[in-house]
Amino acid sequence: MRISKRFTLAVTAAALALTMGASAQAASHGGMKKIVIGTEGAYPPFNNLESDGTLVGFDIDIAKALCAEMKVECEFVTQDWDGIIPALVAGKFDAIIASMSITDERKEKVDFTNKYYNTPPAIAVPKDSTLTDATDAGLAGKMIGAQSSTTHSNYAEEKFPSAELKLYPTPDEYKLDIASGRVDAVIDDVIVLSEWLKSEDGACCKLLATLKNDPVINGEGAGIAIRKGETELRDMFNTAIAAIRENGTYKTINDKYFDVDVYGE
């Protein structure tokens, strides 16, 4: 893919107008190339915006490692999940690194790199819950919380049609509701739920079941989204992903956050 000229800070207004909505292309800034990365900042432990404004998490460390491998400068921009693809297409940033699953539906709007991790969904319930079966029959009539516009909300809608689905803008809201008894269960990535359950805020709840990935719903794993047609940028990221897997950088970052290899099969 072409890498847009919008990466240059010293660019004319006319050039900016030409590049908005077009392919992103790395350009010179202080002797370095620069890529602007969009992330949500509300999905720990993968990406989270701390109270001091610092972005932390697996996605962030992976992004930094990829930028170092590509010898480019990274700048991060936070964006609400529901608007993150439109913001990419509009040129607000050049790539999304935010645990975005590679699905056919999203491929209609953006291109993706190869995956950089792949973990299954799971269901969590209150510790005193009598639910024992993470099936449509077992969850019939129950209210399930999920973040909107995610593969997990799609999974619940498809696999548990007899349950009622309640959608939230971020995981923080569904966590508050399950802790206060306003929903019977929540669905999200198994790592997200497992890490939350280890925390003080997650003391309310337990993991009911880890679910089997459905390739049609869950896609091919989490990848980096870029604008359509930016083959050069995609190839740069793919080469860097392979390199950090090979040189041990990926494992170092993985082991900082998780007890298992989240890259998956």
C-alpha positions as CSV (number, residue, x, y, z in Angstrom):
1,M,0.0,0.0,0.0
2,R,1.0,3.6,-0.5
3,I,2.0,5.4,2.7
4,S,0.4,8.7,2.9
5,K,2.1,12.1,3.0
6,R,0.0,13.1,5.9
7,F,2.7,11.6,8.2
8,T,4.8,14.8,7.5
9,L,4.5,17.5,10.0
10,A,6.2,20.0,7.7
11,V,3.5,19.7,5.0
12,T,1.5,22.4,3.3
13,A,-2.2,22.9,3.8
14,A,-2.7,22.0,0.1
15,A,-0.8,18.7,0.5
16,L,-2.9,17.9,3.6
17,A,-6.1,18.4,1.6
18,L,-4.8,16.1,-1.1
19,T,-4.0,13.3,1.4
20,M,-7.0,13.4,3.7
21,G,-9.1,10.3,3.0
22,A,-6.3,8.9,0.8
23,S,-3.5,6.5,1.5
24,A,-1.1,7.2,4.3
25,Q,2.5,7.6,3.5
26,A,5.4,7.9,6.0
27,A,7.3,11.1,5.6
28,S,10.3,12.8,7.2
29,H,10.0,14.4,10.6
30,G,13.1,15.4,12.4
31,G,15.1,12.8,10.4
32,M,12.6,10.0,11.4
33,K,9.5,8.6,9.8
34,K,6.2,9.0,11.6
35,I,3.0,6.9,11.8
36,V,-0.1,8.0,13.7
37,I,-1.8,5.1,15.5
38,G,-5.3,5.1,16.7
39,T,-6.3,3.1,19.8
40,E,-9.2,3.0,22.1
41,G,-7.5,3.4,25.5
42,A,-10.3,1.7,27.4
43,Y,-9.6,-2.0,27.0
44,P,-7.2,-3.2,29.6
45,P,-4.9,-5.1,29.7
46,F,-4.6,-4.5,25.9
47,N,-4.9,-0.8,25.8
48,N,-5.8,1.7,28.6
49,L,-5.5,5.4,29.2
50,E,-4.1,6.1,32.7
51,S,-5.2,9.0,34.8
52,D,-2.0,10.8,33.9
53,G,-2.7,10.5,30.2
54,T,-0.2,7.7,29.6
55,L,-1.3,4.9,27.3
56,V,-0.4,1.4,28.5
57,G,-1.1,-2.2,27.6
58,F,-0.1,-5.0,25.3
59,D,-1.4,-3.3,22.2
60,I,0.6,-0.2,23.0
61,D,3.9,-2.1,23.7
62,I,3.4,-4.1,20.5
63,A,2.8,-1.0,18.5
64,K,6.0,0.6,20.0
65,A,8.0,-2.5,19.2
66,L,6.7,-2.6,15.6
67,C,7.6,1.1,15.1
68,A,11.1,0.5,16.5
69,E,11.5,-2.5,14.1
70,M,10.3,-0.3,11.2
71,K,12.5,2.5,12.4
72,V,9.6,5.0,12.4
73,E,8.3,7.4,15.0
74,C,4.9,6.5,16.5
75,E,2.3,8.9,17.7
76,F,-0.8,7.6,19.5
77,V,-4.3,9.1,19.3
78,T,-7.3,7.8,21.4
79,Q,-10.7,7.3,19.8
80,D,-14.0,5.9,21.0
81,W,-14.5,2.4,19.7
82,D,-17.7,3.0,17.8
83,G,-16.0,5.7,15.7
84,I,-12.6,4.2,15.3
85,I,-12.9,2.9,11.8
86,P,-14.6,6.0,10.4
87,A,-11.8,8.1,12.0
88,L,-9.2,6.0,10.3
89,V,-11.0,6.3,6.9
90,A,-11.3,10.0,7.4
91,G,-7.5,10.3,8.0
92,K,-7.4,11.1,11.7
93,F,-4.7,8.4,12.0
94,D,-2.9,5.9,9.8
95,A,-3.4,2.6,11.5
96,I,-5.6,1.1,14.3
97,I,-3.8,-1.0,16.9
98,A,-6.6,-1.7,19.4
99,S,-7.3,-5.4,19.6
100,M,-9.5,-5.2,16.4
101,S,-10.5,-8.6,15.1
102,I,-10.0,-9.3,11.4
103,T,-13.5,-10.0,10.1
104,D,-15.1,-10.1,6.6
105,E,-17.5,-7.3,7.6
106,R,-14.6,-5.0,8.6
107,K,-12.6,-5.9,5.5
108,E,-15.3,-4.2,3.5
109,K,-14.2,-0.9,5.0
110,V,-10.5,-1.3,5.8
111,D,-7.5,-3.5,5.1
112,F,-5.7,-5.6,7.7
113,T,-2.3,-6.9,8.5
114,N,-1.7,-10.4,9.6
115,K,-2.8,-11.1,13.1
116,Y,-0.7,-10.2,16.1
117,Y,-2.7,-12.2,18.6
118,N,-5.7,-14.5,18.8
119,T,-7.7,-15.3,21.9
120,P,-11.2,-16.7,22.4
121,P,-14.3,-15.1,24.0
122,A,-15.6,-16.1,27.4
123,I,-18.5,-15.5,29.7
124,A,-18.3,-14.1,33.3
125,V,-21.1,-14.2,35.9
126,P,-21.5,-13.1,39.5
127,K,-19.9,-15.4,42.0
128,D,-23.3,-16.3,43.5
129,S,-24.8,-17.0,40.1
130,T,-26.6,-20.3,39.6
131,L,-25.8,-20.4,35.9
132,T,-23.8,-23.5,35.0
133,D,-24.2,-23.8,31.2
134,A,-22.9,-21.3,28.7
135,T,-25.3,-22.3,26.0
136,D,-28.4,-20.7,24.5
137,A,-30.6,-22.9,26.7
138,G,-28.6,-22.3,29.8
139,L,-28.7,-18.5,29.2
140,A,-32.3,-18.3,28.1
141,G,-34.1,-15.3,29.6
142,K,-30.9,-13.9,31.1
143,M,-29.4,-10.5,30.3
144,I,-25.9,-10.5,28.9
145,G,-23.8,-7.4,28.8
146,A,-21.3,-6.7,26.0
147,Q,-19.4,-3.8,24.4
148,S,-21.2,-2.6,21.3
149,S,-19.7,-3.0,17.8
150,T,-17.5,-5.9,18.8
151,T,-17.2,-9.5,17.7
152,H,-18.3,-10.4,21.3
153,S,-21.6,-8.7,21.0
154,N,-22.1,-10.3,17.6
155,Y,-21.2,-13.7,19.2
156,A,-23.8,-13.3,21.9
157,E,-26.5,-12.2,19.4
158,E,-25.8,-15.2,17.2
159,K,-25.1,-17.9,19.7
160,F,-27.5,-16.9,22.5
161,P,-30.7,-15.6,20.8
162,S,-32.8,-16.7,23.8
163,A,-31.0,-14.3,26.1
164,E,-31.4,-10.5,26.2
165,L,-28.4,-8.5,25.0
166,K,-27.5,-5.2,26.6
167,L,-24.8,-3.1,24.9
168,Y,-22.3,-0.7,26.4
169,P,-19.8,1.8,24.9
170,T,-16.9,0.4,26.9
171,P,-16.2,-2.6,29.1
172,D,-16.1,-0.3,32.2
173,E,-19.9,0.1,32.0
174,Y,-20.8,-3.6,31.8
175,K,-18.4,-4.3,34.6
176,L,-20.3,-1.9,36.8
177,D,-23.6,-3.4,35.9
178,I,-22.7,-7.0,36.6
179,A,-21.1,-6.0,39.9
180,S,-24.4,-4.3,40.9
181,G,-26.6,-7.1,39.6
182,R,-28.1,-5.3,36.6
183,V,-27.0,-8.0,34.2
184,D,-26.7,-11.7,34.7
185,A,-23.6,-12.3,32.6
186,V,-21.0,-10.5,30.4
187,I,-19.1,-11.6,27.3
188,D,-15.7,-10.4,26.2
189,D,-12.2,-11.7,25.4
190,V,-11.1,-14.4,27.9
191,I,-7.9,-12.4,28.7
192,V,-9.8,-9.2,29.3
193,L,-12.2,-11.0,31.7
194,S,-9.6,-13.1,33.4
195,E,-7.4,-10.1,34.2
196,W,-10.4,-8.1,35.4
197,L,-11.4,-11.0,37.7
198,K,-8.0,-10.9,39.3
199,S,-8.5,-7.3,40.3
200,E,-10.3,-5.8,43.3
201,D,-13.1,-4.5,41.0
202,G,-13.5,-8.0,39.6
203,A,-14.0,-9.7,43.0
204,C,-17.7,-9.8,42.3
205,C,-17.5,-12.3,39.6
206,K,-16.1,-15.6,38.2
207,L,-15.5,-17.1,34.8
208,L,-18.4,-19.3,33.7
209,A,-16.8,-20.6,30.5
210,T,-14.3,-20.0,27.8
211,L,-16.1,-20.2,24.4
212,K,-14.9,-21.7,21.1
213,N,-13.9,-19.1,18.5
214,D,-16.2,-19.0,15.5
215,P,-14.1,-17.9,12.5
216,V,-17.1,-16.3,10.8
217,I,-17.9,-14.2,13.9
218,N,-14.5,-13.8,15.6
219,G,-12.4,-13.6,12.5
220,E,-8.8,-14.5,12.1
221,G,-7.4,-12.9,15.3
222,A,-6.6,-9.2,16.1
223,G,-4.8,-7.3,13.3
224,I,-3.8,-3.8,12.5
225,A,-6.3,-1.9,10.4
226,I,-5.2,0.5,7.7
227,R,-7.0,2.4,4.9
228,K,-7.9,0.4,1.8
229,G,-5.1,0.1,-0.7
230,E,-2.2,1.0,1.5
231,T,-0.2,-2.1,0.5
232,E,3.2,-0.7,1.4
233,L,2.2,0.2,5.0
234,R,0.5,-3.2,5.4
235,D,3.7,-5.0,4.2
236,M,5.9,-2.9,6.5
237,F,3.7,-4.0,9.5
238,N,3.6,-7.6,8.4
239,T,7.4,-7.7,8.1
240,A,7.8,-6.1,11.5
241,I,5.3,-8.5,13.2
242,A,7.2,-11.5,11.8
243,A,10.5,-10.0,13.0
244,I,9.4,-9.4,16.6
245,R,8.0,-12.9,16.7
246,E,11.4,-14.2,15.5
247,N,13.8,-12.1,17.6
248,G,12.0,-12.6,21.0
249,T,10.6,-9.1,21.4
250,Y,7.1,-10.4,21.1
251,K,7.6,-13.0,23.8
252,T,9.1,-10.4,26.2
253,I,6.0,-8.2,25.8
254,N,3.7,-11.2,26.0
255,D,5.3,-12.5,29.2
256,K,5.0,-9.0,30.7
257,Y,1.2,-9.2,30.6
258,F,0.2,-12.9,30.3
259,D,1.0,-16.4,31.5
260,V,0.1,-17.9,28.1
261,D,1.1,-17.1,24.5
262,V,-1.7,-15.0,23.2
263,Y,-0.5,-15.3,19.6
264,G,-2.6,-18.4,19.2
265,E,-2.6,-21.0,16.5
